[in-house]
């Protein structure tokens, strides 16, 4: 619903390259330009934004976890190598 000649700005830290390319392909067909912003506009206007909660990682006792941290990390590293992945996102269960 954008008019021809409009510009859409995205935060390149919040949008994957693949998604940005897909959007750009669609927008170009509609005569709309996609640009990457150097700053996050939400951060600029949301002055009263609450500080995010910070909860450090806690290591569970072996009797609950079943396996040691070292074993789990080694398994994760092997799986990442098998999948040719360069990283993993870890988030709280409630996010």
PDB file of N, CA, C and O in Angstrom:
ATOM      1  N   UNK A   1       0.808  -1.201   0.000  1.00  0.00           N
ATOM      2  CA  UNK A   1       0.000   0.000   0.000  1.00  0.00           C
ATOM      3  C   UNK A   1       0.850   1.264   0.000  1.00  0.00           C
ATOM      4  O   UNK A   1       0.323   2.359   0.196  1.00  0.00           O
ATOM      5  N   UNK A   2       2.136   1.134  -0.213  1.00  0.00           N
ATOM      6  CA  UNK A   2       3.011   2.299  -0.259  1.00  0.00           C
ATOM      7  C   UNK A   2       2.983   2.906  -1.650  1.00  0.00           C
ATOM      8  O   UNK A   2       2.835   2.206  -2.652  1.00  0.00           O
ATOM      9  N   UNK A   3       3.126   4.212  -1.689  1.00  0.00           N
ATOM     10  CA  UNK A   3       3.150   4.894  -2.982  1.00  0.00           C
ATOM     11  C   UNK A   3       4.511   4.712  -3.641  1.00  0.00           C
ATOM     12  O   UNK A   3       5.530   4.558  -2.968  1.00  0.00           O
ATOM     13  N   UNK A   4       4.507   4.732  -4.961  1.00  0.00           N
ATOM     14  CA  UNK A   4       5.748   4.658  -5.726  1.00  0.00           C
ATOM     15  C   UNK A   4       6.660   5.802  -5.284  1.00  0.00           C
ATOM     16  O   UNK A   4       6.206   6.930  -5.096  1.00  0.00           O
ATOM     17  N   UNK A   5       7.940   5.503  -5.121  1.00  0.00           N
ATOM     18  CA  UNK A   5       8.899   6.526  -4.719  1.00  0.00           C
ATOM     19  C   UNK A   5       9.134   6.594  -3.218  1.00  0.00           C
ATOM     20  O   UNK A   5      10.017   7.324  -2.766  1.00  0.00           O
ATOM     21  N   UNK A   6       8.362   5.847  -2.439  1.00  0.00           N
ATOM     22  CA  UNK A   6       8.560   5.815  -0.984  1.00  0.00           C
ATOM     23  C   UNK A   6       9.849   5.067  -0.648  1.00  0.00           C
ATOM     24  O   UNK A   6      10.388   4.321  -1.465  1.00  0.00           O
ATOM     25  N   UNK A   7      10.318   5.285   0.554  1.00  0.00           N
ATOM     26  CA  UNK A   7      11.493   4.582   1.057  1.00  0.00           C
ATOM     27  C   UNK A   7      11.125   3.886   2.357  1.00  0.00           C
ATOM     28  O   UNK A   7      10.469   4.468   3.220  1.00  0.00           O
ATOM     29  N   UNK A   8      11.552   2.642   2.489  1.00  0.00           N
ATOM     30  CA  UNK A   8      11.345   1.865   3.708  1.00  0.00           C
ATOM     31  C   UNK A   8      12.716   1.636   4.331  1.00  0.00           C
ATOM     32  O   UNK A   8      13.640   1.162   3.669  1.00  0.00           O
ATOM     33  N   UNK A   9      12.838   1.978   5.615  1.00  0.00           N
ATOM     34  CA  UNK A   9      14.099   1.784   6.323  1.00  0.00           C
ATOM     35  C   UNK A   9      14.021   0.595   7.262  1.00  0.00           C
ATOM     36  O   UNK A   9      13.001   0.371   7.915  1.00  0.00           O
ATOM     37  N   UNK A  10      15.107  -0.167   7.327  1.00  0.00           N
ATOM     38  CA  UNK A  10      15.168  -1.312   8.240  1.00  0.00           C
ATOM     39  C   UNK A  10      16.434  -1.227   9.083  1.00  0.00           C
ATOM     40  O   UNK A  10      17.431  -0.631   8.676  1.00  0.00           O
ATOM     41  N   UNK A  11      16.377  -1.832  10.257  1.00  0.00           N
ATOM     42  CA  UNK A  11      17.555  -1.966  11.104  1.00  0.00           C
ATOM     43  C   UNK A  11      18.242  -3.265  10.691  1.00  0.00           C
ATOM     44  O   UNK A  11      17.689  -4.343  10.910  1.00  0.00           O
ATOM     45  N   UNK A  12      19.436  -3.189  10.098  1.00  0.00           N
ATOM     46  CA  UNK A  12      20.092  -4.403   9.606  1.00  0.00           C
ATOM     47  C   UNK A  12      20.481  -5.384  10.711  1.00  0.00           C
ATOM     48  O   UNK A  12      20.809  -6.535  10.425  1.00  0.00           O
ATOM     49  N   UNK A  13      20.447  -4.943  11.964  1.00  0.00           N
ATOM     50  CA  UNK A  13      20.750  -5.840  13.081  1.00  0.00           C
ATOM     51  C   UNK A  13      19.530  -6.647  13.494  1.00  0.00           C
ATOM     52  O   UNK A  13      19.647  -7.618  14.242  1.00  0.00           O
ATOM     53  N   UNK A  14      18.353  -6.246  13.006  1.00  0.00           N
ATOM     54  CA  UNK A  14      17.108  -6.919  13.402  1.00  0.00           C
ATOM     55  C   UNK A  14      16.468  -7.718  12.274  1.00  0.00           C
ATOM     56  O   UNK A  14      15.513  -8.459  12.508  1.00  0.00           O
ATOM     57  N   UNK A  15      16.977  -7.577  11.063  1.00  0.00           N
ATOM     58  CA  UNK A  15      16.400  -8.251   9.897  1.00  0.00           C
ATOM     59  C   UNK A  15      17.503  -9.053   9.216  1.00  0.00           C
ATOM     60  O   UNK A  15      18.584  -8.528   8.949  1.00  0.00           O
ATOM     61  N   UNK A  16      17.232 -10.316   8.937  1.00  0.00           N
ATOM     62  CA  UNK A  16      18.247 -11.149   8.286  1.00  0.00           C
ATOM     63  C   UNK A  16      18.476 -10.686   6.848  1.00  0.00           C
ATOM     64  O   UNK A  16      17.619 -10.034   6.251  1.00  0.00           O
ATOM     65  N   UNK A  17      19.630 -11.027   6.307  1.00  0.00           N
ATOM     66  CA  UNK A  17      19.946 -10.678   4.918  1.00  0.00           C
ATOM     67  C   UNK A  17      18.916 -11.295   3.981  1.00  0.00           C
ATOM     68  O   UNK A  17      18.430 -10.645   3.055  1.00  0.00           O
ATOM     69  N   UNK A  18      18.593 -12.556   4.235  1.00  0.00           N
ATOM     70  CA  UNK A  18      17.621 -13.257   3.388  1.00  0.00           C
ATOM     71  C   UNK A  18      16.269 -12.539   3.391  1.00  0.00           C
ATOM     72  O   UNK A  18      15.658 -12.353   2.338  1.00  0.00           O
ATOM     73  N   UNK A  19      15.813 -12.143   4.559  1.00  0.00           N
ATOM     74  CA  UNK A  19      14.529 -11.446   4.659  1.00  0.00           C
ATOM     75  C   UNK A  19      14.601 -10.092   3.970  1.00  0.00           C
ATOM     76  O   UNK A  19      13.682  -9.717   3.242  1.00  0.00           O
ATOM     77  N   UNK A  20      15.687  -9.356   4.193  1.00  0.00           N
ATOM     78  CA  UNK A  20      15.846  -8.041   3.565  1.00  0.00           C
ATOM     79  C   UNK A  20      15.841  -8.162   2.042  1.00  0.00           C
ATOM     80  O   UNK A  20      15.228  -7.342   1.358  1.00  0.00           O
ATOM     81  N   UNK A  21      16.514  -9.169   1.512  1.00  0.00           N
ATOM     82  CA  UNK A  21      16.542  -9.364   0.058  1.00  0.00           C
ATOM     83  C   UNK A  21      15.153  -9.695  -0.479  1.00  0.00           C
ATOM     84  O   UNK A  21      14.764  -9.228  -1.549  1.00  0.00           O
ATOM     85  N   UNK A  22      14.414 -10.502   0.270  1.00  0.00           N
ATOM     86  CA  UNK A  22      13.052 -10.853  -0.135  1.00  0.00           C
ATOM     87  C   UNK A  22      12.165  -9.605  -0.150  1.00  0.00           C
ATOM     88  O   UNK A  22      11.421  -9.372  -1.102  1.00  0.00           O
ATOM     89  N   UNK A  23      12.254  -8.816   0.904  1.00  0.00           N
ATOM     90  CA  UNK A  23      11.462  -7.588   0.975  1.00  0.00           C
ATOM     91  C   UNK A  23      11.850  -6.635  -0.147  1.00  0.00           C
ATOM     92  O   UNK A  23      10.995  -6.032  -0.795  1.00  0.00           O
ATOM     93  N   UNK A  24      13.162  -6.511  -0.364  1.00  0.00           N
ATOM     94  CA  UNK A  24      13.637  -5.594  -1.392  1.00  0.00           C
ATOM     95  C   UNK A  24      13.110  -5.995  -2.768  1.00  0.00           C
ATOM     96  O   UNK A  24      12.710  -5.139  -3.557  1.00  0.00           O
ATOM     97  N   UNK A  25      13.110  -7.299  -3.053  1.00  0.00           N
ATOM     98  CA  UNK A  25      12.573  -7.769  -4.331  1.00  0.00           C
ATOM     99  C   UNK A  25      11.124  -7.369  -4.523  1.00  0.00           C
ATOM    100  O   UNK A  25      10.733  -6.938  -5.607  1.00  0.00           O
ATOM    101  N   UNK A  26      10.333  -7.510  -3.483  1.00  0.00           N
ATOM    102  CA  UNK A  26       8.917  -7.139  -3.561  1.00  0.00           C
ATOM    103  C   UNK A  26       8.743  -5.631  -3.649  1.00  0.00           C
ATOM    104  O   UNK A  26       7.917  -5.137  -4.417  1.00  0.00           O
ATOM    105  N   UNK A  27       9.523  -4.903  -2.862  1.00  0.00           N
ATOM    106  CA  UNK A  27       9.379  -3.446  -2.831  1.00  0.00           C
ATOM    107  C   UNK A  27       9.808  -2.804  -4.145  1.00  0.00           C
ATOM    108  O   UNK A  27       9.161  -1.872  -4.623  1.00  0.00           O
ATOM    109  N   UNK A  28      10.898  -3.300  -4.730  1.00  0.00           N
ATOM    110  CA  UNK A  28      11.383  -2.743  -5.997  1.00  0.00           C
ATOM    111  C   UNK A  28      10.305  -2.848  -7.075  1.00  0.00           C
ATOM    112  O   UNK A  28      10.114  -1.923  -7.865  1.00  0.00           O
ATOM    113  N   UNK A  29       9.608  -3.975  -7.100  1.00  0.00           N
ATOM    114  CA  UNK A  29       8.531  -4.159  -8.081  1.00  0.00           C
ATOM    115  C   UNK A  29       7.439  -3.107  -7.915  1.00  0.00           C
ATOM    116  O   UNK A  29       6.763  -2.741  -8.877  1.00  0.00           O
ATOM    117  N   UNK A  30       7.273  -2.624  -6.677  1.00  0.00           N
ATOM    118  CA  UNK A  30       6.245  -1.616  -6.395  1.00  0.00           C
ATOM    119  C   UNK A  30       6.804  -0.196  -6.477  1.00  0.00           C
ATOM    120  O   UNK A  30       6.097   0.771  -6.189  1.00  0.00           O
ATOM    121  N   UNK A  31       8.077  -0.072  -6.872  1.00  0.00           N
ATOM    122  CA  UNK A  31       8.683   1.250  -6.985  1.00  0.00           C
ATOM    123  C   UNK A  31       9.078   1.850  -5.647  1.00  0.00           C
ATOM    124  O   UNK A  31       9.167   3.070  -5.507  1.00  0.00           O
ATOM    125  N   UNK A  32       9.316   0.990  -4.662  1.00  0.00           N
ATOM    126  CA  UNK A  32       9.681   1.439  -3.317  1.00  0.00           C
ATOM    127  C   UNK A  32      11.125   1.028  -3.040  1.00  0.00           C
ATOM    128  O   UNK A  32      11.550  -0.073  -3.389  1.00  0.00           O
ATOM    129  N   UNK A  33      11.865   1.928  -2.411  1.00  0.00           N
ATOM    130  CA  UNK A  33      13.279   1.688  -2.121  1.00  0.00           C
ATOM    131  C   UNK A  33      13.438   1.187  -0.684  1.00  0.00           C
ATOM    132  O   UNK A  33      12.770   1.681   0.224  1.00  0.00           O
ATOM    133  N   UNK A  34      14.319   0.212  -0.480  1.00  0.00           N
ATOM    134  CA  UNK A  34      14.631  -0.311   0.848  1.00  0.00           C
ATOM    135  C   UNK A  34      16.033   0.150   1.226  1.00  0.00           C
ATOM    136  O   UNK A  34      16.980  -0.043   0.464  1.00  0.00           O
ATOM    137  N   UNK A  35      16.167   0.762   2.410  1.00  0.00           N
ATOM    138  CA  UNK A  35      17.486   1.201   2.870  1.00  0.00           C
ATOM    139  C   UNK A  35      17.767   0.633   4.258  1.00  0.00           C
ATOM    140  O   UNK A  35      16.851   0.323   5.019  1.00  0.00           O
ATOM    141  N   UNK A  36      19.054   0.505   4.568  1.00  0.00           N
ATOM    142  CA  UNK A  36      19.474   0.072   5.902  1.00  0.00           C
ATOM    143  C   UNK A  36      19.779   1.311   6.727  1.00  0.00           C
ATOM    144  O   UNK A  36      20.562   2.168   6.316  1.00  0.00           O
ATOM    145  N   UNK A  37      19.157   1.397   7.888  1.00  0.00           N
ATOM    146  CA  UNK A  37      19.379   2.528   8.778  1.00  0.00           C
ATOM    147  C   UNK A  37      20.633   2.294   9.611  1.00  0.00           C
ATOM    148  O   UNK A  37      20.969   1.154   9.931  1.00  0.00           O
ATOM    149  N   UNK A  38      21.318   3.370   9.958  1.00  0.00           N
ATOM    150  CA  UNK A  38      22.521   3.236  10.781  1.00  0.00           C
ATOM    151  C   UNK A  38      22.185   3.223  12.268  1.00  0.00           C
ATOM    152  O   UNK A  38      23.015   2.831  13.088  1.00  0.00           O
ATOM    153  N   UNK A  39      20.972   3.650  12.620  1.00  0.00           N
ATOM    154  CA  UNK A  39      20.537   3.622  14.021  1.00  0.00           C
ATOM    155  C   UNK A  39      19.140   3.013  14.095  1.00  0.00           C
ATOM    156  O   UNK A  39      18.395   3.013  13.115  1.00  0.00           O
ATOM    157  N   UNK A  40      18.806   2.501  15.256  1.00  0.00           N
ATOM    158  CA  UNK A  40      17.485   1.915  15.475  1.00  0.00           C
ATOM    159  C   UNK A  40      16.525   3.037  15.861  1.00  0.00           C
ATOM    160  O   UNK A  40      16.696   3.659  16.909  1.00  0.00           O
ATOM    161  N   UNK A  41      15.529   3.299  15.037  1.00  0.00           N
ATOM    162  CA  UNK A  41      14.601   4.400  15.291  1.00  0.00           C
ATOM    163  C   UNK A  41      13.790   4.194  16.567  1.00  0.00           C
ATOM    164  O   UNK A  41      13.470   5.162  17.256  1.00  0.00           O
ATOM    165  N   UNK A  42      13.459   2.960  16.884  1.00  0.00           N
ATOM    166  CA  UNK A  42      12.718   2.688  18.121  1.00  0.00           C
ATOM    167  C   UNK A  42      13.546   3.135  19.319  1.00  0.00           C
ATOM    168  O   UNK A  42      13.018   3.755  20.242  1.00  0.00           O
ATOM    169  N   UNK A  43      14.834   2.826  19.309  1.00  0.00           N
ATOM    170  CA  UNK A  43      15.710   3.246  20.407  1.00  0.00           C
ATOM    171  C   UNK A  43      15.769   4.768  20.523  1.00  0.00           C
ATOM    172  O   UNK A  43      15.886   5.301  21.626  1.00  0.00           O
ATOM    173  N   UNK A  44      15.690   5.464  19.403  1.00  0.00           N
ATOM    174  CA  UNK A  44      15.768   6.924  19.420  1.00  0.00           C
ATOM    175  C   UNK A  44      14.522   7.573  20.012  1.00  0.00           C
ATOM    176  O   UNK A  44      14.619   8.611  20.667  1.00  0.00           O
ATOM    177  N   UNK A  45      13.351   6.973  19.789  1.00  0.00           N
ATOM    178  CA  UNK A  45      12.125   7.627  20.258  1.00  0.00           C
ATOM    179  C   UNK A  45      11.574   7.060  21.559  1.00  0.00           C
ATOM    180  O   UNK A  45      10.767   7.719  22.214  1.00  0.00           O
ATOM    181  N   UNK A  46      11.984   5.861  21.952  1.00  0.00           N
ATOM    182  CA  UNK A  46      11.457   5.227  23.172  1.00  0.00           C
ATOM    183  C   UNK A  46      12.380   5.596  24.334  1.00  0.00           C
ATOM    184  O   UNK A  46      13.247   4.817  24.729  1.00  0.00           O
ATOM    185  N   UNK A  47      12.173   6.796  24.870  1.00  0.00           N
ATOM    186  CA  UNK A  47      13.054   7.330  25.912  1.00  0.00           C
ATOM    187  C   UNK A  47      12.823   6.678  27.273  1.00  0.00           C
ATOM    188  O   UNK A  47      13.747   6.600  28.083  1.00  0.00           O
ATOM    189  N   UNK A  48      11.600   6.208  27.535  1.00  0.00           N
ATOM    190  CA  UNK A  48      11.294   5.639  28.854  1.00  0.00           C
ATOM    191  C   UNK A  48      11.333   4.109  28.837  1.00  0.00           C
ATOM    192  O   UNK A  48      10.699   3.454  29.665  1.00  0.00           O
ATOM    193  N   UNK A  49      12.072   3.557  27.898  1.00  0.00           N
ATOM    194  CA  UNK A  49      12.140   2.101  27.763  1.00  0.00           C
ATOM    195  C   UNK A  49      12.753   1.481  29.018  1.00  0.00           C
ATOM    196  O   UNK A  49      13.821   1.906  29.460  1.00  0.00           O
ATOM    197  N   UNK A  50      12.084   0.478  29.594  1.00  0.00           N
ATOM    198  CA  UNK A  50      12.645  -0.146  30.795  1.00  0.00           C
ATOM    199  C   UNK A  50      13.925  -0.919  30.473  1.00  0.00           C
ATOM    200  O   UNK A  50      14.103  -1.432  29.368  1.00  0.00           O
ATOM    201  N   UNK A  51      14.791  -0.985  31.449  1.00  0.00           N
ATOM    202  CA  UNK A  51      16.036  -1.741  31.292  1.00  0.00           C
ATOM    203  C   UNK A  51      15.677  -3.223  31.239  1.00  0.00           C
ATOM    204  O   UNK A  51      14.921  -3.702  32.085  1.00  0.00           O
ATOM    205  N   UNK A  52      16.206  -3.958  30.258  1.00  0.00           N
ATOM    206  CA  UNK A  52      15.888  -5.391  30.177  1.00  0.00           C
ATOM    207  C   UNK A  52      16.376  -6.136  31.420  1.00  0.00           C
ATOM    208  O   UNK A  52      17.403  -5.797  32.008  1.00  0.00           O
ATOM    209  N   UNK A  53      15.623  -7.140  31.795  1.00  0.00           N
ATOM    210  CA  UNK A  53      16.037  -7.985  32.910  1.00  0.00           C
ATOM    211  C   UNK A  53      17.313  -8.729  32.531  1.00  0.00           C
ATOM    212  O   UNK A  53      17.498  -9.127  31.381  1.00  0.00           O
ATOM    213  N   UNK A  54      18.166  -8.904  33.492  1.00  0.00           N
ATOM    214  CA  UNK A  54      19.386  -9.670  33.268  1.00  0.00           C
ATOM    215  C   UNK A  54      19.438 -10.779  34.303  1.00  0.00           C
ATOM    216  O   UNK A  54      19.471 -10.527  35.508  1.00  0.00           O
ATOM    217  N   UNK A  55      19.445 -11.984  33.823  1.00  0.00           N
ATOM    218  CA  UNK A  55      19.530 -13.132  34.707  1.00  0.00           C
ATOM    219  C   UNK A  55      20.697 -13.996  34.246  1.00  0.00           C
ATOM    220  O   UNK A  55      20.643 -14.584  33.165  1.00  0.00           O
ATOM    221  N   UNK A  56      21.741 -14.077  35.048  1.00  0.00           N
ATOM    222  CA  UNK A  56      22.889 -14.884  34.629  1.00  0.00           C
ATOM    223  C   UNK A  56      22.514 -16.362  34.491  1.00  0.00           C
ATOM    224  O   UNK A  56      21.579 -16.851  35.125  1.00  0.00           O
ATOM    225  N   UNK A  57      23.263 -17.041  33.656  1.00  0.00           N
ATOM    226  CA  UNK A  57      23.050 -18.472  33.454  1.00  0.00           C
ATOM    227  C   UNK A  57      23.374 -19.194  34.756  1.00  0.00           C
ATOM    228  O   UNK A  57      24.373 -18.898  35.411  1.00  0.00           O
ATOM    229  N   UNK A  58      22.530 -20.131  35.116  1.00  0.00           N
ATOM    230  CA  UNK A  58      22.818 -20.921  36.316  1.00  0.00           C
ATOM    231  C   UNK A  58      23.006 -22.380  35.910  1.00  0.00           C
ATOM    232  O   UNK A  58      22.239 -22.926  35.117  1.00  0.00           O
ATOM    233  N   UNK A  59      24.025 -22.983  36.460  1.00  0.00           N
ATOM    234  CA  UNK A  59      24.330 -24.378  36.156  1.00  0.00           C
ATOM    235  C   UNK A  59      23.576 -25.258  37.143  1.00  0.00           C
ATOM    236  O   UNK A  59      23.709 -25.113  38.358  1.00  0.00           O
ATOM    237  N   UNK A  60      22.790 -26.164  36.603  1.00  0.00           N
ATOM    238  CA  UNK A  60      21.995 -27.060  37.436  1.00  0.00           C
ATOM    239  C   UNK A  60      22.850 -28.218  37.944  1.00  0.00           C
ATOM    240  O   UNK A  60      23.768 -28.666  37.257  1.00  0.00           O
ATOM    241  N   UNK A  61      22.551 -28.696  39.134  1.00  0.00           N
ATOM    242  CA  UNK A  61      23.294 -29.847  39.660  1.00  0.00           C
ATOM    243  C   UNK A  61      23.158 -31.048  38.721  1.00  0.00           C
ATOM    244  O   UNK A  61      22.128 -31.237  38.074  1.00  0.00           O
ATOM    245  N   UNK A  62      24.208 -31.845  38.663  1.00  0.00           N
ATOM    246  CA  UNK A  62      24.261 -33.012  37.787  1.00  0.00           C
ATOM    247  C   UNK A  62      23.069 -33.944  37.999  1.00  0.00           C
ATOM    248  O   UNK A  62      22.582 -34.550  37.046  1.00  0.00           O
ATOM    249  N   UNK A  63      22.598 -34.061  39.239  1.00  0.00           N
ATOM    250  CA  UNK A  63      21.471 -34.962  39.512  1.00  0.00           C
ATOM    251  C   UNK A  63      20.193 -34.498  38.806  1.00  0.00           C
ATOM    252  O   UNK A  63      19.309 -35.314  38.545  1.00  0.00           O
ATOM    253  N   UNK A  64      20.082 -33.197  38.492  1.00  0.00           N
ATOM    254  CA  UNK A  64      18.917 -32.689  37.764  1.00  0.00           C
ATOM    255  C   UNK A  64      19.185 -32.608  36.264  1.00  0.00           C
ATOM    256  O   UNK A  64      18.303 -32.885  35.451  1.00  0.00           O
ATOM    257  N   UNK A  65      20.408 -32.226  35.907  1.00  0.00           N
ATOM    258  CA  UNK A  65      20.752 -32.014  34.500  1.00  0.00           C
ATOM    259  C   UNK A  65      21.013 -33.316  33.754  1.00  0.00           C
ATOM    260  O   UNK A  65      20.805 -33.392  32.543  1.00  0.00           O
ATOM    261  N   UNK A  66      21.466 -34.335  34.468  1.00  0.00           N
ATOM    262  CA  UNK A  66      21.713 -35.618  33.822  1.00  0.00           C
ATOM    263  C   UNK A  66      23.080 -35.756  33.193  1.00  0.00           C
ATOM    264  O   UNK A  66      23.633 -36.854  33.144  1.00  0.00           O
ATOM    265  N   UNK A  67      23.633 -34.653  32.711  1.00  0.00           N
ATOM    266  CA  UNK A  67      24.956 -34.658  32.082  1.00  0.00           C
ATOM    267  C   UNK A  67      25.676 -33.376  32.455  1.00  0.00           C
ATOM    268  O   UNK A  67      25.041 -32.376  32.791  1.00  0.00           O
ATOM    269  N   UNK A  68      26.990 -33.405  32.398  1.00  0.00           N
ATOM    270  CA  UNK A  68      27.774 -32.223  32.778  1.00  0.00           C
ATOM    271  C   UNK A  68      27.692 -31.143  31.698  1.00  0.00           C
ATOM    272  O   UNK A  68      27.351 -31.407  30.545  1.00  0.00           O
ATOM    273  N   UNK A  69      28.013 -29.927  32.113  1.00  0.00           N
ATOM    274  CA  UNK A  69      28.059 -28.806  31.173  1.00  0.00           C
ATOM    275  C   UNK A  69      29.041 -29.120  30.052  1.00  0.00           C
ATOM    276  O   UNK A  69      28.746 -28.884  28.881  1.00  0.00           O
ATOM    277  N   UNK A  70      30.192 -29.646  30.401  1.00  0.00           N
ATOM    278  CA  UNK A  70      31.223 -29.951  29.404  1.00  0.00           C
ATOM    279  C   UNK A  70      30.710 -30.928  28.353  1.00  0.00           C
ATOM    280  O   UNK A  70      30.945 -30.742  27.159  1.00  0.00           O
ATOM    281  N   UNK A  71      30.005 -31.976  28.800  1.00  0.00           N
ATOM    282  CA  UNK A  71      29.456 -32.959  27.855  1.00  0.00           C
ATOM    283  C   UNK A  71      28.447 -32.299  26.916  1.00  0.00           C
ATOM    284  O   UNK A  71      28.469 -32.522  25.706  1.00  0.00           O
ATOM    285  N   UNK A  72      27.577 -31.498  27.485  1.00  0.00           N
ATOM    286  CA  UNK A  72      26.550 -30.844  26.670  1.00  0.00           C
ATOM    287  C   UNK A  72      27.165 -29.868  25.675  1.00  0.00           C
ATOM    288  O   UNK A  72      26.748 -29.816  24.518  1.00  0.00           O
ATOM    289  N   UNK A  73      28.153 -29.094  26.116  1.00  0.00           N
ATOM    290  CA  UNK A  73      28.811 -28.135  25.225  1.00  0.00           C
ATOM    291  C   UNK A  73      29.561 -28.870  24.117  1.00  0.00           C
ATOM    292  O   UNK A  73      29.509 -28.451  22.960  1.00  0.00           O
ATOM    293  N   UNK A  74      30.246 -29.944  24.443  1.00  0.00           N
ATOM    294  CA  UNK A  74      30.950 -30.726  23.416  1.00  0.00           C
ATOM    295  C   UNK A  74      29.977 -31.301  22.394  1.00  0.00           C
ATOM    296  O   UNK A  74      30.256 -31.272  21.195  1.00  0.00           O
ATOM    297  N   UNK A  75      28.840 -31.823  22.851  1.00  0.00           N
ATOM    298  CA  UNK A  75      27.822 -32.335  21.928  1.00  0.00           C
ATOM    299  C   UNK A  75      27.299 -31.224  21.022  1.00  0.00           C
ATOM    300  O   UNK A  75      27.096 -31.428  19.826  1.00  0.00           O
ATOM    301  N   UNK A  76      27.085 -30.051  21.606  1.00  0.00           N
ATOM    302  CA  UNK A  76      26.602 -28.915  20.831  1.00  0.00           C
ATOM    303  C   UNK A  76      27.624 -28.514  19.776  1.00  0.00           C
ATOM    304  O   UNK A  76      27.262 -28.253  18.628  1.00  0.00           O
ATOM    305  N   UNK A  77      28.885 -28.464  20.151  1.00  0.00           N
ATOM    306  CA  UNK A  77      29.943 -28.122  19.187  1.00  0.00           C
ATOM    307  C   UNK A  77      29.986 -29.119  18.034  1.00  0.00           C
ATOM    308  O   UNK A  77      30.130 -28.728  16.876  1.00  0.00           O
ATOM    309  N   UNK A  78      29.863 -30.402  18.349  1.00  0.00           N
ATOM    310  CA  UNK A  78      29.878 -31.423  17.288  1.00  0.00           C
ATOM    311  C   UNK A  78      28.674 -31.253  16.360  1.00  0.00           C
ATOM    312  O   UNK A  78      28.808 -31.366  15.142  1.00  0.00           O
ATOM    313  N   UNK A  79      27.507 -30.984  16.930  1.00  0.00           N
ATOM    314  CA  UNK A  79      26.298 -30.812  16.118  1.00  0.00           C
ATOM    315  C   UNK A  79      26.421 -29.574  15.230  1.00  0.00           C
ATOM    316  O   UNK A  79      26.027 -29.611  14.065  1.00  0.00           O
ATOM    317  N   UNK A  80      26.960 -28.485  15.765  1.00  0.00           N
ATOM    318  CA  UNK A  80      27.169 -27.280  14.963  1.00  0.00           C
ATOM    319  C   UNK A  80      28.111 -27.571  13.799  1.00  0.00           C
ATOM    320  O   UNK A  80      27.869 -27.124  12.678  1.00  0.00           O
ATOM    321  N   UNK A  81      29.178 -28.313  14.057  1.00  0.00           N
ATOM    322  CA  UNK A  81      30.128 -28.667  12.998  1.00  0.00           C
ATOM    323  C   UNK A  81      29.459 -29.542  11.941  1.00  0.00           C
ATOM    324  O   UNK A  81      29.667 -29.337  10.745  1.00  0.00           O
ATOM    325  N   UNK A  82      28.657 -30.518  12.376  1.00  0.00           N
ATOM    326  CA  UNK A  82      27.948 -31.394  11.430  1.00  0.00           C
ATOM    327  C   UNK A  82      27.010 -30.599  10.528  1.00  0.00           C
ATOM    328  O   UNK A  82      26.885 -30.887   9.338  1.00  0.00           O
ATOM    329  N   UNK A  83      26.362 -29.608  11.103  1.00  0.00           N
ATOM    330  CA  UNK A  83      25.394 -28.801  10.354  1.00  0.00           C
ATOM    331  C   UNK A  83      26.048 -27.637   9.615  1.00  0.00           C
ATOM    332  O   UNK A  83      25.381 -26.884   8.905  1.00  0.00           O
ATOM    333  N   UNK A  84      27.380 -27.496   9.792  1.00  0.00           N
ATOM    334  CA  UNK A  84      28.127 -26.379   9.201  1.00  0.00           C
ATOM    335  C   UNK A  84      27.536 -25.038   9.640  1.00  0.00           C
ATOM    336  O   UNK A  84      27.454 -24.088   8.861  1.00  0.00           O
ATOM    337  N   UNK A  85      27.128 -24.989  10.905  1.00  0.00           N
ATOM    338  CA  UNK A  85      26.566 -23.767  11.483  1.00  0.00           C
ATOM    339  C   UNK A  85      27.674 -22.992  12.183  1.00  0.00           C
ATOM    340  O   UNK A  85      28.612 -23.584  12.716  1.00  0.00           O
ATOM    341  N   UNK A  86      27.563 -21.677  12.180  1.00  0.00           N
ATOM    342  CA  UNK A  86      28.605 -20.863  12.810  1.00  0.00           C
ATOM    343  C   UNK A  86      28.170 -20.308  14.160  1.00  0.00           C
ATOM    344  O   UNK A  86      28.950 -19.617  14.816  1.00  0.00           O
ATOM    345  N   UNK A  87      26.955 -20.591  14.585  1.00  0.00           N
ATOM    346  CA  UNK A  87      26.506 -20.079  15.873  1.00  0.00           C
ATOM    347  C   UNK A  87      25.158 -20.633  16.254  1.00  0.00           C
ATOM    348  O   UNK A  87      24.529 -21.377  15.501  1.00  0.00           O
ATOM    349  N   UNK A  88      24.730 -20.256  17.437  1.00  0.00           N
ATOM    350  CA  UNK A  88      23.445 -20.712  17.957  1.00  0.00           C
ATOM    351  C   UNK A  88      22.857 -19.594  18.807  1.00  0.00           C
ATOM    352  O   UNK A  88      23.593 -18.870  19.478  1.00  0.00           O
ATOM    353  N   UNK A  89      21.556 -19.451  18.782  1.00  0.00           N
ATOM    354  CA  UNK A  89      20.868 -18.461  19.607  1.00  0.00           C
ATOM    355  C   UNK A  89      20.354 -19.168  20.850  1.00  0.00           C
ATOM    356  O   UNK A  89      19.668 -20.187  20.762  1.00  0.00           O
ATOM    357  N   UNK A  90      20.689 -18.621  22.000  1.00  0.00           N
ATOM    358  CA  UNK A  90      20.223 -19.168  23.273  1.00  0.00           C
ATOM    359  C   UNK A  90      19.344 -18.112  23.922  1.00  0.00           C
ATOM    360  O   UNK A  90      19.759 -16.965  24.086  1.00  0.00           O
ATOM    361  N   UNK A  91      18.131 -18.500  24.291  1.00  0.00           N
ATOM    362  CA  UNK A  91      17.199 -17.547  24.894  1.00  0.00           C
ATOM    363  C   UNK A  91      16.480 -18.201  26.063  1.00  0.00           C
ATOM    364  O   UNK A  91      16.449 -19.425  26.194  1.00  0.00           O
ATOM    365  N   UNK A  92      15.909 -17.362  26.904  1.00  0.00           N
ATOM    366  CA  UNK A  92      15.115 -17.880  28.016  1.00  0.00           C
ATOM    367  C   UNK A  92      13.870 -18.556  27.461  1.00  0.00           C
ATOM    368  O   UNK A  92      13.385 -18.191  26.390  1.00  0.00           O
ATOM    369  N   UNK A  93      13.362 -19.525  28.178  1.00  0.00           N
ATOM    370  CA  UNK A  93      12.194 -20.267  27.708  1.00  0.00           C
ATOM    371  C   UNK A  93      10.966 -19.386  27.557  1.00  0.00           C
ATOM    372  O   UNK A  93      10.070 -19.710  26.778  1.00  0.00           O
ATOM    373  N   UNK A  94      10.908 -18.282  28.283  1.00  0.00           N
ATOM    374  CA  UNK A  94       9.729 -17.423  28.223  1.00  0.00           C
ATOM    375  C   UNK A  94       9.852 -16.301  27.199  1.00  0.00           C
ATOM    376  O   UNK A  94       8.995 -15.418  27.160  1.00  0.00           O
ATOM    377  N   UNK A  95      10.894 -16.310  26.369  1.00  0.00           N
ATOM    378  CA  UNK A  95      11.053 -15.259  25.365  1.00  0.00           C
ATOM    379  C   UNK A  95      10.405 -15.647  24.062  1.00  0.00           C
ATOM    380  O   UNK A  95      10.442 -14.878  23.101  1.00  0.00           O
TER     381      UNK A  95
END
